[in-house]
């Protein structure tokens, strides 16, 4: 379970850090400024979000939880 918690924490932290970096830009920030921030954040977030459970051992309980309607579309749980 610690691997799952770590993976989801990484996704959360990278997303929050990206949001904080974007909101810290000055009001007159250019598209280049936004692109610079997104260029450092988006690849990490996208790679984790695409399949956040890649390489995570899924227990029977996790697989059972995936039958919940809110989880059915999550990659790796099908």
C-alpha positions in Angstrom: 0.0 0.0 0.0 2.9 2.4 0.6 3.8 2.3 -3.1 0.2 3.4 -4.0 0.3 6.1 -1.4 3.6 7.3 -2.7 2.4 7.3 -6.3 -0.7 9.3 -5.5 1.2 11.7 -3.3 3.7 12.3 -6.2 0.8 13.1 -8.5 -0.9 15.4 -5.9 2.4 17.2 -5.1 3.3 17.7 -8.7 -0.1 19.1 -9.5 -0.2 21.4 -6.5 3.3 22.6 -7.2 2.3 23.4 -10.8 -0.8 25.3 -9.7 1.3 27.3 -7.2 3.9 28.1 -9.9 1.2 29.2 -12.3 -0.7 31.4 -9.7 2.7 32.9 -8.6 3.2 34.3 -12.1 2.7 38.1 -12.3 -0.5 39.4 -13.8 1.4 40.5 -16.9 2.9 37.0 -17.5 3.3 36.1 -21.1 2.4 32.8 -22.8 6.2 32.1 -22.8 6.2 32.4 -19.0 3.2 30.1 -18.7 4.9 27.7 -21.2 8.0 27.7 -19.1 6.1 26.6 -16.0 4.0 24.1 -17.8 7.1 22.7 -19.5 8.6 21.7 -16.1 5.3 20.5 -14.6 3.2 18.9 -17.2 5.4 16.1 -18.3 5.6 14.7 -14.8 1.9 15.1 -14.1 0.9 13.7 -17.5 3.1 10.7 -17.1 1.6 9.9 -13.7 -2.0 10.8 -14.6 -1.9 8.6 -17.8 -1.6 5.5 -15.7 -1.2 6.4 -12.1 -1.1 2.7 -11.0 1.6 1.5 -13.4 4.0 -0.8 -11.6 1.8 -0.7 -8.5 0.8 -4.1 -7.1 -2.9 -4.2 -7.0 -4.4 -6.1 -4.1 -7.7 -7.9 -4.3 -9.2 -5.1 -2.2 -8.1 -2.4 -4.6 -9.4 -4.4 -7.5 -12.7 -4.9 -5.7 -13.0 -1.1 -5.1 -12.5 -0.6 -8.8 -15.9 -2.0 -9.4 -17.4 1.2 -7.9 -18.8 3.4 -10.6 -16.5 6.3 -9.8 -13.4 4.1 -10.4 -14.4 2.2 -13.6 -12.6 4.6 -16.0 -9.3 4.7 -14.1 -6.4 3.2 -16.2 -5.0 0.1 -14.6 -8.1 -0.9 -12.6 -10.0 -2.4 -15.4 
